[in-house]
Amino acid sequence: MDMTRAWLMIGVLGMMCGDLLAGTTEDPRVQQRESHQERRIESGVGSGQLTPQETRRLQAEQNKISRDEARMKEDDQLTPQERRKLRREQNKASRDIRRLKHNDRTTPGVQ
């Protein structure tokens, strides 16, 4: 395992730990999607489909969603409007993950 790949995996794990500290939401679908998207990013890193720059971008996007969720939960509930906003953010993140995993850029030497 080269150093770039190792650092990327550490970053992904750090992102996952940050999400756990943010707490849970009343809507389990939000948490399920976050976990699924994190696994998709990890998969892209492991297979070399995501470059380090792409990975950082996707991680930043996931972190923003987590921060938004935490801010929305400060009053201990998610309104329907807040759930819709989170769903829109997650939809965009999902599209971004797919687009970046399937472009022509890869991390050399990773299989």
Steps between C-alpha positions, in 0.01 A plus 500: 500500500657832399495805727240692297253216523570457872439870569179494297371205700589679825308804376194294414510333842533841666197622308302201621600563863395864468158390383460273801577787734238717330227275641206334336192636336139400537503400133704177459500543122731800538749294699474204261574721202798660675644157580437374147664804343802464729535136392479607134780752555712237681440262212613762250816566700577130533450430131688808384190643331531816710808721498616662824357835386163346415495320835568824689218670311252223576607490865450877528153460351412224748636708788283796394192277500592377849548857625168606348328203662653579841393864471147397404481264799596767753132534589473118536283447193513508124217682328368369168674793329832410666460136396438612141813716507709211632351268238587750222856533632535122517359459148759745366778325694390165358511638146844648566632167632375318193634764260846505659527121535415453133707773339828430323720598796648227719769466763800333332619171642186420701305185419 
